[in-house]
Amino acid sequence: MADRETEDALAHSFLAELPAKVISELRAGGEHADYPAGTTVYQPGWEPRAALVVRGLLRVFLASLEGRQVTVRYARPGDVLGIAVLVGGPASVGVQAVEPSGLFRLSSRTLLAAARRDARVSWAIAGELNRRLYDTLEQTAVNAFGSVRQRAAAHLLDLASAQQEPAGHLAARVSQQELADAIGSVREVVARVLRELRLAGVIATAADRIVILDATRLYAESGGSAGL
């Protein structure tokens, strides 16, 4: 874990709060993994694992039996995936790379062993779980009370991510009327929002789809936090 990207991500993560000895153990026991856009990184039922996001944008989502999906968090560089799963066991969530992404996989055994023997590690993990809870509440508030622009951006990113194929373009196959219906607005207002996003270079529109040109900026438009 000696490259600059990984070191920067580590410095901005809760892992930087851990004792130096534990950080060294995690460096030694970890491994890098790269994922093209659209790749499934984790599926429900897989063995619990944790990973530091080094680059890119990933989403964690729940899926219904009918195949519908809802995003519960986005993760960016400096975020750590899988901490809740390590503590609470497997969850019915999936993880997908929205943009080409790089992870540093952490040794779950090393992290859990350190937490059991050192209260400082346990407290750092508890703090991380608390931040994830607050971020989830914040995202819930955006979904329920956000502006039309925020709700439209969030829905476009969720829909495009759910439809994305591995190594495929990020695009939402949705009409302006369908988007308006989905977020509780009207077509005229949604058309204005899409025009603003297009002029800003965040999206491009076609006859049957809305292409996401900059997923990170669209996520910022949604009012999302730094990641859960």
C-alpha positions, 0 to 999 in steps of 0.5 A: 500500500505504498502508492500515493493514491492509496496513502491519500485515501488512507489518510482521509479514512477512519483507518488513520485513527488506528494505532500505527502498529495496526495500520502497518499490519493492514498494509502488509495483509491487504491487496489492491483490486481494480474494477471496471465501471459496472462491475459487481464488487459484492453480492448478498451472501458473499463472505464479509469483507472490508475495503478502502476505496482508493479511487472511483465511485461505488454504490451500495444498494438493496434489491427487492425480489422483483429486481427493483433496486434502491441505493443506500450509500455511495462510497468515494476515495477515503471511504471504507466499505464493509465495516458494518458487515464485519461487525453484524454479519452478511447483509442483503446488499450489493456493491457496484462500481459506478466509475472505474474504481480501485480498492485496497482490500483489508484483512478482516481477520487482522482488523477484527483481532485488533478490535478485540485486543485494543479498545482504541480500534474498537472505538474507531470502528464504533465512530465509523459506524456512527458516521454511517448512521448519520449519513444514512439519515442525511440521505434519507432526508434528501430523498424525502425533502430535497429540491427537484434538482437534488431528487432528479440527480439522485434518481438519474444516478440510481437508475443509470447505475441499476441499468449499467452493464460491465464496462458500459456507458452510464445512462438512464433510459427514462423519459422526462415525464417518467423522471418527473413522475418518479420524483413527484414533480412535473415535466416542465420543471424536470426539463429545466433541471435537465437543461441546467445539468446539460449546460453544466456538462454533467449529462447529455440527453438523447431521444431514449436516454440520459447519459451521465458524463460526470457521475461524481458531479451528479452525485454532488448535485444530489446533495449526497454526503461524502459517503456512508 
